Amino acid sequence: MQRRNILARKIQITQAFIVNTAFQLARKEGIENVTARKLAAKAECSTQPIFRMYENMDELYNDVFNMAVSFFSFYYERCEKSHEEPFVNLGYAYIRFAKEEKNLFRLLFLPERSYGKSMYEILNGSKGIVVAEIDKARKDGCRNTGDLFTKMWIFVHGAACMAITGDYDLDDTETIKLLVDTYKAFK
């Protein structure tokens, strides 16, 4: 009988795999817990592939941040948009995102370090979400849409921050009513 040397197939560790694994780790445990060792353990590899693809962890964090931006955009697109009042659908999605994706919310909207994008740029995204809401407010008779956006967003961001700390106990119906009332008060 002839003996064959059969080697186990080597798993290819790609940059996409590393970024996706780091994103999942950041989503579950927070970006501050994405270390080379934890990432390597989760990816079932050594740290060598990570540092072959990335000069340092900051480069990886930047890619994870950009993936989180795309995830938020996808999250917003999936949310029901049944309210006519400007900023209600966006505000509701933002507050829900804070409740459901606490670690990603912290990464995107309460960053400890800058990733080169403002909150406005993240919210507006490539589809001009904020600009569309501002146009909707203008069509609804609002004369100072910039002032309206500032006031609405201070309110919405505050509610979202309360959601990630557990101090926000309003249900969906109460949240929508509060957003509608706030829009009308600030309009």
C-alpha positions in Angstrom: 0.0 0.0 0.0 1.3 3.4 -1.0 1.5 6.1 1.6 0.3 9.5 0.7 1.4 12.7 2.2 -1.8 14.6 2.6 -1.5 18.0 4.2 -4.3 19.8 5.8 -5.6 22.6 3.6 -4.4 25.9 4.8 -7.1 28.4 5.5 -6.7 31.7 3.7 -7.0 34.7 6.0 -8.1 37.7 4.0 -8.3 41.3 4.9 -12.1 41.2 4.5 -12.2 38.3 6.9 -10.1 40.2 9.5 -12.1 43.4 9.2 -15.4 41.5 9.4 -14.2 39.6 12.5 -13.0 42.8 14.1 -16.3 44.4 13.3 -18.2 41.5 15.0 -15.9 41.8 18.0 -16.4 45.6 18.2 -20.2 45.1 17.9 -20.3 42.6 20.7 -17.6 43.9 23.1 -16.8 47.5 21.9 -14.0 48.8 19.8 -11.8 49.2 22.9 -11.8 45.5 23.3 -10.6 44.8 19.8 -6.9 43.9 20.4 -4.6 42.0 18.1 -4.6 39.0 20.5 -8.4 38.9 20.9 -8.9 39.4 17.2 -6.4 36.6 16.4 -8.2 34.3 18.9 -11.6 35.0 17.4 -10.2 34.6 13.8 -8.4 31.4 14.9 -5.1 32.6 13.6 -2.0 34.2 14.9 -1.5 38.0 15.0 0.8 37.7 12.0 -1.9 37.9 9.3 -3.3 41.0 11.0 -0.1 42.8 10.9 0.7 41.6 7.5 -2.4 43.4 6.3 -2.3 46.4 8.6 0.7 48.4 9.7 -1.0 49.1 13.0 -4.3 48.6 14.8 -5.4 52.2 14.1 -5.6 51.3 10.4 -7.7 48.3 11.3 -9.9 50.5 13.5 -10.5 52.9 10.7 -11.7 50.0 8.5 -14.0 48.8 11.3 -15.3 52.3 11.7 -16.1 52.6 8.0 -17.9 49.2 8.2 -19.9 50.5 11.1 -20.9 53.6 9.1 -22.1 51.3 6.3 -23.9 49.2 8.8 -25.8 52.2 10.2 -26.8 53.3 6.7 -28.1 49.7 6.1 -29.9 49.8 9.5 -31.6 53.1 8.7 -32.7 51.8 5.2 -34.3 48.8 6.9 -36.3 50.9 9.4 -39.9 51.6 8.7 -40.5 55.1 7.5 -44.2 55.7 8.1 -44.2 59.2 9.6 -44.6 62.4 7.5 -43.0 64.8 10.0 -39.4 65.6 9.2 -36.7 64.0 11.4 -39.2 61.6 13.1 -38.2 58.5 11.1 -34.5 59.3 11.3 -34.7 60.2 15.0 -36.6 57.0 15.8 -34.0 54.9 13.9 -31.2 56.7 15.7 -32.7 56.0 19.1 -33.4 52.4 18.3 -29.9 52.0 17.0 -28.6 53.2 20.3 -30.8 50.7 22.1 -30.0 47.8 19.9 -26.4 48.4 18.9 -24.9 50.1 21.9 -21.3 49.4 21.1 -21.6 50.5 17.5 -23.4 53.6 18.6 -20.6 54.5 20.9 -18.1 53.9 18.1 -19.9 56.1 15.6 -21.5 58.8 17.7 -19.5 58.9 20.9 -16.0 58.2 19.7 -13.0 58.4 22.0 -10.9 59.1 18.9 -11.6 60.7 15.6 -12.0 58.7 12.4 -12.4 61.7 10.1 -16.1 61.8 9.8 -18.5 64.1 11.7 -21.8 63.0 13.1 -23.6 64.9 10.3 -21.6 63.1 7.6 -22.4 59.7 9.2 -26.1 60.6 9.4 -26.3 62.1 6.0 -24.5 59.2 4.4 -24.1 58.9 0.7 -27.9 59.2 0.1 -28.3 62.6 1.7 -30.6 61.5 4.4 -30.3 64.7 6.5 -30.5 66.9 3.5 -33.8 65.1 2.5 -35.2 65.7 6.0 -34.2 69.4 5.8 -35.9 69.7 2.4 -39.0 68.0 3.8 -39.1 70.5 6.7 -38.7 73.4 4.3 -41.7 72.1 2.3 -43.6 71.8 5.5 -43.2 75.6 6.1 -40.1 75.7 8.3 -38.1 78.9 7.6 -35.0 78.2 9.6 -34.2 74.5 8.8 -30.7 74.7 10.1 -31.9 75.9 13.5 -34.6 73.2 13.5 -32.0 70.5 12.7 -29.8 71.6 15.5 -32.6 71.6 18.1 -34.0 68.3 16.9 -30.6 66.6 16.9 -29.7 67.8 20.4 -33.0 66.3 21.5 -32.6 63.1 19.5 -28.9 62.6 20.5 -29.8 63.2 24.1 -32.5 60.5 24.0 -30.2 58.1 22.3 -27.5 58.6 24.9 -30.1 58.0 27.6 -30.9 54.7 25.7 -27.4 53.4 25.9 -27.1 54.2 29.6 -30.4 52.5 30.3 -32.1 55.7 31.4 -34.6 55.8 28.5 -37.7 53.7 29.2 -40.1 55.0 26.6 -41.7 52.4 24.3 -41.9 52.9 20.5 -45.3 54.6 20.5 -44.2 57.1 23.2 -40.9 57.7 21.4 -42.7 58.5 18.1 -45.2 60.8 19.9 -42.3 62.6 21.6 -40.5 63.1 18.3 -43.6 64.4 16.5 -44.3 66.8 19.4 -40.7 68.0 19.5 -40.7 68.6 15.7 -43.9 70.6 16.0 -42.6 72.6 19.0 -39.3 73.5 17.2 -40.8 74.1 13.8 
